[in-house]
């Protein structure tokens, strides 16, 4: 007891500092500001709750293109679409971090199926992600359109009823193609088809080999799915309908949601965080800046149907992993504290808010835990969050590396097709 009392009264200056280097999902809106805010709060939390002097170094790092780079960090956030290949090939030895947190994964987006995977004890899920069709509940023609033909019929560029969507880039196009194949041919056929595409593409392909794989993939893409995607490009605003992938502008991430907010008869196809930009657009207008957060009753969120109905949509899960060699006796307490804080209500809130000093729209990133989705403070600022989570119900999680590679190759092939239809 005496030793515990001495430990409790030890000044922070006498504690051994633990340097913790963490790679964070890089595509959080206003991510640098959020990371800095998180660092300060976590370090204070460690000192107060765990009596640890931790110096957290958060870095926004794209470990998805090169997962091996995560080995440079004590904790890294990766996309689970690559983990099976990394485990199978032994390139990425991960520590068993099971038991470090206690939380219920949301029963959506395939998150609960993680427990069935052989690598389940080596990951702590963080975010879920997927593409959604977003429209206004008052727009009855769009709101009631359950099929692809119904959605296309409800849109009409000539009448200023546009689709705002990022239909460029191999990653996005591959994801949308997978969604189309899933709706048109079913889950098992879609996975088989995408795996067959991946077989055309060597893992470490040279530029020449990749070019050959793309040419072969163009001949194997399902014509009905390709036609559906091409037809969607015709529902875009004329200035967005460029079919020139080399001039694709990442700023469209912001422009499309802003245009959707200003165009009452249009639809938005994209990730849930697009709503952050919609609400930011509303906030910044002096005449209706208090009209956010948008009530859930005003917006309809659902999966995009590429056939007679939607049969699901590809869902991504980002999770924290710890390289085996980093889980030392010295760093284990700080790593465990970080994982607990990261998936706590406060940890999620710090990454969702866009400004810590004034009331601001939340970012509509989707937590992987039901208790966070249900939290009152979260739903107060993101009333549409349950709608997005529910829309992932019949999705399929992209955990299979070959399916992921097939999607990427399909996207590269579609770039050429849409550029030169």
PAMARTOR-546760 format. One record per atom (N, C-alpha, C, CB): residue in three letters; x, y, z. Coordinates in steps of 0.2 Angstrom, whole numbers, plus 5000, padded with zeros to 4 digits. Each point is the difference from the previous one (the first is absolute). Glycine has a CB too. Layout:
% PAMARTOR-546760
ALAXYZ ...
This chain:
% PAMARTOR-546760
UNK500449945000 UNK499650065000 UNK500450065000 UNK499149945006 UNK501550064998 UNK500450065000 UNK500350014994 UNK500349985012 UNK499949974984 UNK500350014994 UNK499550034995 UNK500849905002 UNK498650074998 UNK499550034996 UNK499950085001 UNK499449884999 UNK500650145007 UNK499950075002 UNK500650044997 UNK499449965011 UNK501250014990 UNK500650044997 UNK499950014993 UNK500749955009 UNK499149994988 UNK499950014992 UNK499550054998 UNK500349884999 UNK499250125005 UNK499450054999 UNK500250075000 UNK499249915004 UNK501350105001 UNK500250075002 UNK500650024996 UNK499549995011 UNK500849964985 UNK500650024996 UNK499850054995 UNK500549895001 UNK499950174999 UNK499950054995 UNK500149974992 UNK500450095009 UNK499349944987 UNK500049984993 UNK500850014997 UNK498850034998 UNK501550025005 UNK500750014998 UNK500549945002 UNK499850125001 UNK500049845004 UNK500449945002 UNK499849944996 UNK500150055011 UNK499449954985 UNK499849944997 UNK500449994993 UNK498850015005 UNK501349934994 UNK500449984993 UNK499550024995 UNK500849915005 UNK499450134990 UNK499650024994 UNK500049944995 UNK500350125002 UNK499149864996 UNK499949954995 UNK499850034993 UNK499749925009 UNK500750084986 UNK499950024994 UNK499649954996 UNK501050075000 UNK498449964997 UNK499549954997 UNK499950034993 UNK499549965011 UNK500750004984 UNK499950034993 UNK499449964997 UNK501350034999 UNK498250014998 UNK499449964998 UNK499950034993 UNK499549995012 UNK500349974983 UNK499850014993 UNK499250005000 UNK501149954995 UNK498650115003 UNK499350015000 UNK499850004993 UNK500050065011 UNK499349914989 UNK499750014993 UNK500050074997 UNK499249915004 UNK501150104990 UNK500250064998 UNK499450054997 UNK501149954998 UNK498450025001 UNK499550034996 UNK499450035004 UNK500349934991 UNK499850095015 UNK499550035005 UNK500050074998 UNK500249925009 UNK499250114990 UNK500050074998 UNK500350045006 UNK499049984993 UNK501450075005 UNK500450045005 UNK500449965005 UNK499150094998 UNK501249864999 UNK500349955004 UNK500650025004 UNK499749924991 UNK500750135007 UNK500650025003 UNK499850045007 UNK500650014989 UNK498850035010 UNK499850035006 UNK499749955005 UNK499750104993 UNK499949855005 UNK499749955004 UNK500649965004 UNK499049994992 UNK501549995004 UNK500649965003 UNK500350045006 UNK500249954989 UNK499950125010 UNK500350045005 UNK499650005006 UNK500650074991 UNK498749945008 UNK499550005006 UNK500049935003 UNK499350094994 UNK500849865003 UNK500049935003 UNK500649995004 UNK499349964990 UNK501350065007 UNK500649995004 UNK500050045006 UNK500649994989 UNK499250075012 UNK499950035006 UNK499649975005 UNK500250114994 UNK499249875004 UNK499549975004 UNK500249935003 UNK499150064994 UNK501249905001 UNK500349945002 UNK500650005005 UNK499649964989 UNK500850085010 UNK500650015005 UNK499750025007 UNK500850034990 UNK498750015010 UNK499850025007 UNK499649945003 UNK499950124996 UNK499749855000 UNK499749945002 UNK500549955003 UNK499150014991 UNK501449975005 UNK500549965003 UNK500350025007 UNK500349974988 UNK499950095012 UNK500350025007 UNK499550005005 UNK500750084994 UNK498649945005 UNK499550005005 UNK499849935002 UNK499650114996 UNK500249854999 UNK499749935001 UNK500549955001 UNK499050044994 UNK501549965002 UNK500549945001 UNK500750025003 UNK499449964990 UNK500750105011 UNK500650035003 UNK500649984996 UNK499549985011 UNK500450034982 UNK500549994995 UNK500250074997 UNK499649884998 UNK501050135001 UNK500250064996 UNK500149984993 UNK500650055011 UNK498949964985 UNK500149984993 UNK500050064995 UNK499349895003 UNK501250104993 UNK500150054994 UNK499749974994 UNK501050065005 UNK498449954993 UNK499749974994 UNK500150044994 UNK499149965007 UNK501250014988 UNK500150034993 UNK499649974995 UNK501250025003 UNK498250024996 UNK499549974995 UNK500350034993 UNK499050005008 UNK501049954987 UNK500150024993 UNK499549974996 UNK501250005002 UNK498650054993 UNK499549984995 UNK500349964995 UNK499350105002 UNK500749844997 UNK500449954996 UNK499649964996 UNK500950005008 UNK499250004985 UNK499649954996 UNK500449945000 UNK499650094992 UNK500249865012 UNK500349945001 UNK499749954995 UNK500350025012 UNK499150004985 UNK499649954996 UNK500449984994 UNK499050055004 UNK501350004992 UNK500449984994 UNK500649965002 UNK499650104995 UNK500749915011 UNK500649965002 UNK500049985007 UNK500750074992 UNK498949885010 UNK499949985007 UNK500649995004 UNK498949954996 UNK501650035000 UNK500649985004 UNK500350065003 UNK500349914992 UNK499550155006 UNK500350065003 UNK499750015007 UNK500150054989 UNK499449915013 UNK499750005007 UNK500549985005 UNK498949984995 UNK501649985003 UNK500549975004 UNK500450065003 UNK500149894993 UNK499950175004 UNK500450055003 UNK499650035006 UNK500550024989 UNK498949965013 UNK499650035005 UNK499949955006 UNK499550084991 UNK500449955015 UNK499849965005 UNK499349975000 UNK500750075007 UNK498849984990 UNK499349984998 UNK499950034993 UNK499649995013 UNK500149974983 UNK499850024993 UNK499349994998 UNK501249994997 UNK498550055000 UNK499349994997 UNK500149984993 UNK499550085008 UNK500249864990 UNK500049974994 UNK499349984997 UNK501249965002 UNK498850034992 UNK499349984997 UNK500149925000 UNK499850104993 UNK499649875010 UNK500049935001 UNK500049964993 UNK499550025011 UNK500450024984 UNK500049964993 UNK500749974999 UNK499150084996 UNK501449945007 UNK500749984998 UNK500349955006 UNK500250104993 UNK499449895012 UNK500349975006 UNK500149924999 UNK499550095007 UNK500049884989 UNK500149934999 UNK500649984996 UNK498849995000 UNK501350054995 UNK500649994996 UNK500750015004 UNK499350034989 UNK500750025015 UNK500650025004 UNK500149945005 UNK499850124998 UNK499749865005 UNK500049945005 UNK500349944996 UNK499150055007 UNK500649934987 UNK500149944997 UNK500750004997 UNK498850004997 UNK501550065001 UNK500750004998 UNK500550015005 UNK499550054989 UNK500249975017 UNK500550005006 UNK500450074999 UNK500149885001 UNK499750174995 UNK500350065000 UNK499950055005 UNK500049984988 UNK499550015016 UNK499850055005 UNK499849975007 UNK499650074990 UNK500949915013 UNK499949965007 UNK499650055005 UNK501049924998 UNK498450065004 UNK499650045004 UNK499949975007 UNK499450044990 UNK500650005015 UNK499949985007 UNK499349985001 UNK501050075004 UNK498949895001 UNK499349985003 UNK499850055004 UNK500249884999 UNK499350165000 UNK499850065004 UNK499349995002 UNK500850084994 UNK499049865006 UNK499349985003 UNK500050015007 UNK499849914991 UNK499650115011 UNK499950015008 UNK500250075002 UNK500249895001 UNK500150154994 UNK500250075002 UNK499450055000 UNK501149984995 UNK498450005001 UNK499450045001 UNK499449965001 UNK500550094992 UNK498949945010 UNK499449965001 UNK499550044997 UNK500449945010 UNK499350054984 UNK499550034997 UNK499649964995 UNK500750115001 UNK498749914997 UNK499649964995 UNK500150034993 UNK499249965010 UNK501050004986 UNK500050024993 UNK499350014997 UNK501149944998 UNK498850114998 UNK499450014997 UNK499849944996 UNK500150125000 UNK499349865000 UNK499849944996 UNK499850024993 UNK499649945010 UNK500950104987 UNK499950024993 UNK500750004996 UNK499050075004 UNK501049934990 UNK500650014996 UNK500449945001 UNK499950125001 UNK499949825001 UNK500449955001 UNK500550005006 UNK499949994988 UNK500050065016 UNK500550015006 UNK500049945005 UNK499850134999 UNK499649855002 UNK499949945005 UNK500449944997 UNK498950055005 UNK501149944988 UNK500349944997 UNK500850005001 UNK499150004992 UNK501250065011 UNK500750005001 UNK500149955005 UNK500150124998 UNK499549865007 UNK500149965006 UNK500149934997 UNK499450065008 UNK500449924986 UNK500149934997 UNK500750004996 UNK498749994999 UNK501650065000 UNK500750004996 UNK500549985005 UNK499650094992 UNK500949885005 UNK500649975003 UNK500450065003 UNK500149904993 UNK499950165004 UNK500450065003 UNK499650045004 UNK500650004990 UNK498849985013 UNK499550045004 UNK500450035006 UNK499049934995 UNK501450035008 UNK500350025006 UNK500650054999 UNK499749885005 UNK500450144989 UNK500650044999 UNK499750074997 UNK500749904997 UNK498750115003 UNK499750074998 UNK499550035005 UNK500249964988 UNK499850105012 UNK499550045004 UNK499650054995 UNK500749995011 UNK498749994986 UNK499750044995 UNK499850075003 UNK499549894996 UNK500550154999 UNK499950075002 UNK499550044996 UNK501250005002 UNK498850004991 UNK499550034996 UNK499749954995 UNK500750115001 UNK498749904997 UNK499749974994 UNK499950054994 UNK499449915008 UNK500650064986 UNK499950054995 UNK499649964994 UNK501150075004 UNK498649974992 UNK499649984994 UNK499750054996 UNK499849895006 UNK500050104988 UNK499750054996 UNK499250005001 UNK500949984991 UNK498850085009 UNK499350005001 UNK499750054995 UNK500249985013 UNK499150004986 UNK499650054996 UNK499750055005 UNK499849914991 UNK500250155008 UNK499850055005 UNK499550054996 UNK501049995008 UNK498450014994 UNK499550054997 UNK499650035005 UNK500049944989 UNK499550115009 UNK499650035005 UNK499349965001 UNK500550114997 UNK499349885009 UNK499449965001 UNK499450034996 UNK500449975011 UNK499650104988 UNK499450034997 UNK500049994992 UNK500150095009 UNK500549894989 UNK500049994992 UNK499849924999 UNK501050084999 UNK498349925001 UNK499749945000 UNK500249954994 UNK499050065005 UNK501149974989 UNK500249964994 UNK500749965002 UNK499450084992 UNK501149965010 UNK500649965002 UNK499949965006 UNK500650104995 UNK499149935010 UNK499949965007 UNK499749934999 UNK499950115006 UNK499649894989 UNK499649934999 UNK500349964994 UNK499050065004 UNK501649964993 UNK500349964995 UNK500449955003 UNK500050104992 UNK499849845007 UNK500349945003 UNK500549964995 UNK499049995008 UNK500950024986 UNK500449974995 UNK500550054996 UNK499149914999 UNK501450064997 UNK500450044997 UNK499650054995 UNK501049915001 UNK498650064995 UNK499650034995 UNK499650065003 UNK500049904993 UNK499750085013 UNK499650055004 UNK500550065002 UNK499249915004 UNK501450084998 UNK500450065002 UNK500250044994 UNK500549935010 UNK499750044985 UNK500250034994 UNK499450044997 UNK500949914997 UNK498550065003 UNK499450044998 UNK499950065004 UNK499549894996 UNK500650115011 UNK499950055004 UNK500550064999 UNK499549925008 UNK501150064989 UNK500550054999 UNK499950034993 UNK500849955008 UNK499350124991 UNK499950034994 UNK500550064999 UNK498849954999 UNK501850044998 UNK500450065000 UNK499750064996 UNK500949925000 UNK498750074995 UNK499750054997 UNK499550045004 UNK500149934990 UNK499650045016 UNK499650045004 UNK500450015007 UNK499049944995 UNK501650065005 UNK500550025005 UNK499949955006 UNK499950124997 UNK499949825001 UNK500049945005 UNK500649964999 UNK498750005001 UNK501950015002 UNK500649974999 UNK500249945005 UNK500450114995 UNK500049855003 UNK500449965004 UNK500650035002 UNK499449894995 UNK500850125011 UNK500750025002 UNK500349945003 UNK499650125002 UNK501049864994 UNK500349945002 UNK500750014997 UNK499049935000 UNK501550045004 UNK500749994998 UNK500149944996 UNK500450075010 UNK499549934983 UNK500049944996 UNK500750004996 UNK498750004999 UNK501850025005 UNK500750004996 UNK500549975005 UNK499750104993 UNK500849875005 UNK500649975004 UNK499949935001 UNK500150115006 UNK500449854993 UNK499949935000 UNK499749975007 UNK501050004992 UNK499250035013 UNK499749975007 UNK499350015000 UNK501150035006 UNK498650034993 UNK499350015000 UNK499649964995 UNK500350125005 UNK500049894989 UNK499749964994 UNK499949925002 UNK500450094992 UNK500249895010 UNK500049935002 UNK499549985005 UNK501250004998 UNK498750045007 UNK499549995006 UNK499350004997 UNK500850055008 UNK499150004987 UNK499350014997 UNK499949944996 UNK500050135001 UNK500549854995 UNK499949944996 UNK499849945004 UNK500850054991 UNK499549945014 UNK499949945005 UNK499350015002 UNK501249995003 UNK498650074999 UNK499350015002 UNK499549984994 UNK500450095008 UNK499749934986 UNK499649984995 UNK500049934998 UNK500250114995 UNK500349855005 UNK500149934999 UNK499649965006 UNK501150024994 UNK499050015012 UNK499649975006 UNK499350004999 UNK500950035007 UNK498850034991 UNK499350014999 UNK499749964994 UNK500150115005 UNK500349884990 UNK499849974994 UNK500049935000 UNK500350104994 UNK500349875009 UNK500149934999 UNK500049965007 UNK500750034990 UNK499350015016 UNK500049975006 UNK500749995003 UNK499049944997 UNK501050055010 UNK500650015004 UNK500549954998 UNK499450045009 UNK500549894990 UNK500549954999 UNK500250014993 UNK499549925007 UNK500150104988 UNK500350014993 UNK500450065000 UNK499049954995 UNK500850105008 UNK500450065000 UNK500749995003 UNK499050075002 UNK501149895004 UNK500649995003 UNK500449954995 UNK499550015012 UNK500249944985 UNK500449964995 UNK500250044994 UNK499349905004 UNK500350144994 UNK500250044994 UNK500650055002 UNK498850004995 UNK501250035010 UNK500550055002 UNK500749965002 UNK499150085004 UNK500849864999 UNK500649965001 UNK500349984993 UNK499549965011 UNK500150024984 UNK500349984994 UNK500350064996 UNK499149924999 UNK500750145002 UNK500350064998 UNK500750015003 UNK498950054998 UNK501149945009 UNK500750015003 UNK500549954998 UNK499350035010 UNK500549914987 UNK500449954998 UNK500450024994 UNK499349915004 UNK500450144992 UNK500450034994 UNK500550045002 UNK498950004994 UNK501250025012 UNK500450065002 UNK500549975005 UNK499150094998 UNK501649915001 UNK500549985004 UNK500050055006 UNK500749944991 UNK499550035015 UNK500050055006 UNK500550054999 UNK499749905007 UNK500950094991 UNK500550054999 UNK500150014992 UNK500649975011 UNK498950044986 UNK500050014993 UNK500450064997 UNK498949955000 UNK501550044995 UNK500350064997 UNK499550044996 UNK501149934999 UNK499150134999 UNK499650044996 UNK499749974994 UNK500650105004 UNK499849864993 UNK499849964994 UNK499549955001 UNK501150024995 UNK499149945011 UNK499549955002 UNK499350025002 UNK501049945003 UNK499150125000 UNK499350035003 UNK499650034994 UNK500650035010 UNK499749994985 UNK499750034994 UNK499749944996 UNK500850094999 UNK499549855001 UNK499749944997 UNK499449985004 UNK501249974995 UNK498950035012 UNK499449975004 UNK499450054999 UNK500949955008 UNK499250114991 UNK499550054999 UNK499649994994 UNK500650085007 UNK499849904988 UNK499749994993 UNK499649935000 UNK501050064995 UNK499349895009 UNK499649945000 UNK499450015004 UNK501049944999 UNK499050105007 UNK499450015004 UNK499550044996 UNK500750005010 UNK499450044986 UNK499550044996 UNK499649954996 UNK500850104999 UNK499549844999 UNK499649954996 UNK499649965005 UNK500950004991 UNK499250005015 UNK499749965005 UNK499550035004 UNK501049935000 UNK499050145000 UNK499550035004 UNK499349994998 UNK500850095002 UNK498749905003 UNK499349994998 UNK499750064996 UNK499949925010 UNK499950074984 UNK499750054996 UNK499450045003 UNK500449944990 UNK499250025014 UNK499450045003 UNK500250045005 UNK499349904997 UNK501250085007 UNK500350055006 UNK500350064997 UNK500249905007 UNK500250094988 UNK500450054997 UNK499550054997 UNK501049934997 UNK498550054999 UNK499550044997 UNK499650045006 UNK499949924990 UNK500050055015 UNK499650045006 UNK500450055002 UNK499449905004 UNK501350094997 UNK500450065003 UNK500150054995 UNK500649925006 UNK499450064987 UNK500150054995 UNK499350055000 UNK500849924993 UNK498750045008 UNK499350045000 UNK500050055006 UNK499449904994 UNK500950085011 UNK500050055006 UNK500450064998 UNK499949905008 UNK500750094989 UNK500450064998 UNK499650054996 UNK501049935000 UNK498550054996 UNK499550044996 UNK499550045004 UNK500249924991 UNK499850065016 UNK499550045004 UNK500450055004 UNK499349905001 UNK501450114998 UNK500450055004 UNK499950064996 UNK500849925004 UNK499450145000 UNK500050064997 UNK500450004994 UNK499850065011 UNK500149984983 UNK500449994994 UNK500750025002 UNK499150034993 UNK501150015011 UNK500750025002 UNK500349945004 UNK499750134999 UNK499949835004 UNK500349945003 UNK500149944996 UNK499550055011 UNK500249954983 UNK499949954996 UNK500650004995 UNK498749995001 UNK501950005001 UNK500650024996 UNK500349944997 UNK500250105007 UNK499749844996 UNK500349944997 UNK500850014999 UNK498949974995 UNK501450075009 UNK500750025000 UNK500349985007 UNK499850094990 UNK500449855011 UNK500249985007 UNK500650045002 UNK499549894999 UNK500950134996 UNK500650045002 UNK499950075003 UNK500649934991 UNK498850095008 UNK499950075003 UNK499549995006 UNK500250064989 UNK499749885013 UNK499649995006 UNK500350045006 UNK499749894996 UNK499950155008 UNK500250055005 UNK499749975007 UNK500150104991 UNK500449895013 UNK499849985007 UNK499550055003 UNK501149935001 UNK498950134997 UNK499650055003 UNK499349994999 UNK500950084998 UNK498949874997 UNK499349984999 UNK499749975006 UNK500349984988 UNK500150005017 UNK499849975006 UNK499650055004 UNK501049935001 UNK499250144998 UNK499650055003 UNK499550034996 UNK501050025007 UNK499149984986 UNK499650044996 UNK499349964999 UNK501050054994 UNK499149885005 UNK499349974999 UNK499550005006 UNK500749924993 UNK499650085013 UNK499550015006 UNK499750075000 UNK500649915006 UNK499850144992 UNK499850075000 UNK499550014995 UNK501150045004 UNK499049934990 UNK499550004995 UNK499449975001 UNK500950004992 UNK499149945012 UNK499449965002 UNK499650055005 UNK500649894998 UNK499750145006 UNK499650045005 UNK499750064996 UNK500849975009 UNK499450054986 UNK499750064996 UNK499549984995 UNK501150065002 UNK498949874997 UNK499649984994 UNK499449955003 UNK501050014992 UNK498450015009 UNK499549975004 UNK499849934996 UNK499650115005 UNK500549894989 UNK499749944996 UNK500549954998 UNK499150074996 UNK501549935008 UNK500649964998 UNK500149945005 UNK500550104993 UNK500049865005 UNK500249955005 UNK500750005000 UNK499049934997 UNK501350045009 UNK500750005001 UNK500249925001 UNK500050125006 UNK500549864991 UNK500249935001 UNK500750015003 UNK499349954990 UNK500850025016 UNK500750015003 UNK500049975007 UNK500250104993 UNK500449925010 UNK500149975007 UNK499650055005 UNK501149954997 UNK498850025009 UNK499650035005 UNK500350075002 UNK499649895004 UNK501050124996 UNK500350065002 UNK499950064995 UNK500949935005 UNK498850054989 UNK499850064996 UNK499550045003 UNK500249934990 UNK499450045015 UNK499550045003 UNK500350065005 UNK499349905000 UNK501350095002 UNK500450055003 UNK500150064996 UNK500649915006 UNK499550084988 UNK500150064995 UNK499350034998 UNK501149954996 UNK498450015004 UNK499350034999 UNK499950045006 UNK499649904993 UNK500550085013 UNK499850045006 UNK500550065001 UNK499549905005 UNK501150094993 UNK500450065000 UNK499850054995 UNK501049935003 UNK498850054991 UNK499750054995 UNK499450045003 UNK500449934991 UNK499250045013 UNK499450035003 UNK500250045005 UNK499349904998 UNK501250085007 UNK500250045005 UNK500350074998 UNK500349895006 UNK500150114988 UNK500450054998 UNK499550064996 UNK501049924999 UNK498450065000 UNK499550054997 UNK499750045006 UNK499849924990 UNK500350145009 UNK499850055006 UNK499249995001 UNK501050084998 UNK498649914997 UNK499350005000 UNK499749945003 UNK500050084991 UNK500449865009 UNK499749945003 UNK500549965004 UNK499150004991 UNK501450035011 UNK500649975004 UNK499849965006 UNK500750094995 UNK498749925007 UNK499849965006 UNK499549944998 UNK500150105007 UNK499949884987 UNK499649954997 UNK500449935000 UNK499450094993 UNK501049905011 UNK500349945001 UNK500149985007 UNK500650024990 UNK499549925012 UNK500049944996 UNK499449994996 UNK500849955007 UNK499250034987 UNK499449984996 UNK499649955004 UNK500650034989 UNK498749985012 UNK499649955003 UNK500049934996 UNK499350095005 UNK500749864999 UNK500049934996 UNK499449994996 UNK500749955009 UNK498850094993 UNK499349994996 UNK500150044993 UNK499449995011 UNK501150054988 UNK500050034994 UNK500449974994 UNK499950105007 UNK500549854995 UNK500549974995 UNK499949925000 UNK500850095002 UNK499249884992 UNK499949935000 UNK500749974998 UNK498850014996 UNK501449945008 UNK500749974999 UNK499849934998 UNK500650085008 UNK499749894987 UNK500049934998 UNK500549984995 UNK498850015002 UNK501249934997 UNK500549974995 UNK499850024993 UNK500349905008 UNK500250104988 UNK499850024993 UNK499849934996 UNK500850105000 UNK498649904997 UNK499849944996 UNK500350004993 UNK498949995007 UNK501449964991 UNK500350004993 UNK499649954996 UNK501150025004 UNK498449944999 UNK499549964997 UNK499350015002 UNK500949915000 UNK498750045001 UNK499350015002 UNK500050025007 UNK499649914992 UNK500950085012 UNK500150025007 UNK500750005001 UNK498949965003 UNK501350065003 UNK500750005003 UNK500049935004 UNK500250135000 UNK500449834998 UNK500149945004 UNK500650015005 UNK499549944990 UNK500750125011 UNK500550025004 UNK500550054997 UNK499949885005 UNK500650134999 UNK500550054997 UNK500749985004 UNK499150094997 UNK501549924999 UNK500649985003 UNK500150055006 UNK500549964989 UNK499750015017 UNK500150035006 UNK500849995002 UNK498849995003 UNK501550074999 UNK500750005003 UNK500050015007 UNK500450044989 UNK500149935014 UNK500150005007 UNK500750025001 UNK499149925003 UNK501050145001 UNK500750025002 UNK500149985007 UNK500050094992 UNK500649885009 UNK500149975007 UNK500750025002 UNK499249914998 UNK500950095009 UNK500750015003 UNK500349935000 UNK499750115006 UNK501049894993 UNK500449945001 UNK500650025003 UNK499549944990 UNK500950025013 UNK500650015004 UNK500549954997 UNK499450045011 UNK501249984986 UNK500549964998 UNK500349965006 UNK500350084991 UNK499849865008 UNK500249955006 UNK500650035004 UNK499549904993 UNK501050135003 UNK500650025003 UNK499950065004 UNK500649954991 UNK498850095008 UNK499950065004 UNK499749995006 UNK499950064989 UNK499849885012 UNK499649995007 UNK500549985005 UNK498949974994 UNK501550075008 UNK500549995005 UNK499750015007 UNK500950034993 UNK499449955013 UNK499850015006 UNK499950075002 UNK500549895004 UNK500050154993 UNK500050075001 UNK499450044997 UNK501349995001 UNK498649994993 UNK499450044997 UNK499349975000 UNK500950034992 UNK499149915011 UNK499349965000 UNK499550045004 UNK500649904999 UNK499650135007 UNK499450045003 UNK499850064996 UNK500549975011 UNK500050074985 UNK499850054996 UNK499649984994 UNK501050065004 UNK499149894993 UNK499749974994 UNK499349985002 UNK501149964995 UNK498850015011 UNK499449985002 UNK499550065002 UNK500549895005 UNK499850164998 UNK499750065002 UNK499750034993 UNK500750015011 UNK499849994984 UNK499850044994 UNK499449964997 UNK501250044998 UNK498849905001 UNK499549964997 UNK499350015004 UNK500849914996 UNK499250095010 UNK499450015004 UNK499750074999 UNK500449925009 UNK500150134991 UNK499850074999 UNK499750014993 UNK500850045009 UNK499549934986 UNK499950014993 UNK499349984999 UNK501149994997 UNK498649965006 UNK499349974998 UNK499550025006 UNK500649904993 UNK499650155011 UNK499650025005 UNK499550064997 UNK500949975009 UNK498650054994 UNK499650054998 UNK500450064999 UNK499049955006 UNK501450074999 UNK500450064999 UNK500550004995 UNK499950015012 UNK500449934987 UNK500549994994 UNK499750014993 UNK500649925007 UNK498850054993 UNK499650014993 UNK499850074999 UNK499649895001 UNK500250155005 UNK499750064999 UNK500650054998 UNK499149985009 UNK501550014994 UNK500550054998 UNK500249994993 UNK500449995011 UNK499549954986 UNK500250004993 UNK499450024995 UNK500849915003 UNK498650095000 UNK499450024996 UNK499950085000 UNK499549895003 UNK500750145002 UNK499850075000 UNK500550044996 UNK499649995011 UNK500250074986 UNK500550034995 UNK500350065004 UNK499349964990 UNK500450065015 UNK500350065004 UNK499849995007 UNK499950084990 UNK500649935015 UNK499949995007 UNK499750065003 UNK500949915000 UNK499150144997 UNK499850075003 UNK499350024999 UNK501250035000 UNK498649954994 UNK499350024998 UNK499649944998 UNK500450124997 UNK498949895004 UNK499649944997 UNK500149994993 UNK499250025009 UNK501049924988 UNK500149994993 UNK499749944998 UNK501150065001 UNK498849934993 UNK499749934997 UNK500549955002 UNK499450054991 UNK500349895011 UNK500549945001 UNK500149974993 UNK499549985012 UNK501049974988 UNK500349984993 UNK499649944997 UNK501150055004 UNK498449925000 UNK499749944997 UNK500449944998 UNK499150084996 UNK501549915008 UNK500349944999 UNK499749955004 UNK501150064999 UNK498949884999 UNK499549945003 UNK500449965005 UNK499450004989 UNK500550015017 UNK500349965005 UNK499949924999 UNK499950105008 UNK500549864995 UNK499949934999 UNK499749975006 UNK501049994993 UNK498850055012 UNK499749975006 UNK499350035001 UNK501249995005 UNK498349974997 UNK499350025001 UNK499950055006 UNK499749894995 UNK500750105010 UNK499950045006 UNK500250084998 UNK500349905008 UNK500250104987 UNK500250074998 UNK499450034995 UNK501249975001 UNK498649994995 UNK499450024995 UNK499450025004 UNK500449924992 UNK499550055014 UNK499450015004 UNK500150065005 UNK499749884999 UNK500950145002 UNK500250055005 UNK499650074998 UNK501149955002 UNK498650085003 UNK499650064999 UNK500350054997 UNK499449975010 UNK501350054993 UNK500350064997 UNK500249994993 UNK500550025012 UNK499649924986 UNK500249984993 UNK499450014996 UNK500949925003 UNK498550054999 UNK499450014996 UNK499750075000 UNK499849885002 UNK500450165003 UNK499750075000 UNK500350044994 UNK499949995013 UNK500849994986 UNK500350044995 UNK500049964993 UNK500750055009 UNK499149894991 UNK500049964994 UNK499449965000 UNK501249994999 UNK498250045000 UNK499349975001 UNK499949954994 UNK499650105005 UNK500849914990 UNK500049954994 UNK500449945001 UNK499750094992 UNK500749915013 UNK500549945001 UNK499649935000 UNK500850085007 UNK498749914997 UNK499649945000 UNK499849984993 UNK499650025011 UNK500250034985 UNK499849994993 UNK500649974996 UNK499150095000 UNK501449945000 UNK500649974997 UNK500249935002 UNK500450124998 UNK499649875008 UNK500249935003 UNK499549954998 UNK500550065010 UNK498849964990 UNK499549954998 UNK500149984992 UNK499250055009 UNK501050004987 UNK500149994993 UNK500649954998 UNK499550124999 UNK500949875006 UNK500549954999 UNK499849935002 UNK500850095002 UNK498649905000 UNK499849935002 UNK500149944996 UNK499150065005 UNK500849954988 UNK500049944996 UNK500750004996 UNK498749994999 UNK501850055003 UNK500650014997 UNK500549945000 UNK499950125002 UNK500649884994 UNK500549955001 UNK500650035001 UNK499449924993 UNK501050065013 UNK500650035002 UNK500649984995 UNK499650005012 UNK500850054986 UNK500649984996 UNK500649985004 UNK499550084991 UNK500549865011 UNK500549975004 UNK500549964995 UNK499350005011 UNK500449984984 UNK500449954995 UNK500550044996 UNK499049925000 UNK501650075000 UNK500550044996 UNK499949994993 UNK500849995009 UNK499049954989 UNK499949994992 UNK499450044998 UNK500649895001 UNK498950115003 UNK499450044998 UNK500250074999 UNK499249925006 UNK501250114999 UNK500250075000 UNK500550014994 UNK499950005013 UNK500549964985 UNK500550014995 UNK499550004993 UNK501049955006 UNK498550004994 UNK499650004994 UNK499650074999 UNK499949875002 UNK499950165004 UNK499750064999 UNK500450054998 UNK499349975009 UNK501450034993 UNK500450054998 UNK500250004992 UNK500550005012 UNK499549944986 UNK500249994993 UNK499450014996 UNK500849915002 UNK498650085000 UNK499450024997 UNK499950074999 UNK499449905004 UNK500850145001 UNK500050075000 UNK500550034995 UNK499750005012 UNK500949974988 UNK500550024995 UNK499749994993 UNK500949985008 UNK498849974991 UNK499749984993 UNK499450054998 UNK500349885002 UNK499350145003 UNK499550044999 UNK500250074999 UNK499349935007 UNK501350094996 UNK500350074998 UNK500050014993 UNK500650005011 UNK499749954986 UNK500150004992 UNK499450004996 UNK501149945002 UNK498450025001 UNK499449994996 UNK499650075000 UNK500049885003 UNK500050155003 UNK499650065001 UNK500450064997 UNK499549965010 UNK501150044989 UNK500450054997 UNK499950004993 UNK500949995009 UNK499149954988 UNK499949994993 UNK499449954999 UNK501250024998 UNK498250005003 UNK499449964999 UNK499949984993 UNK499550055010 
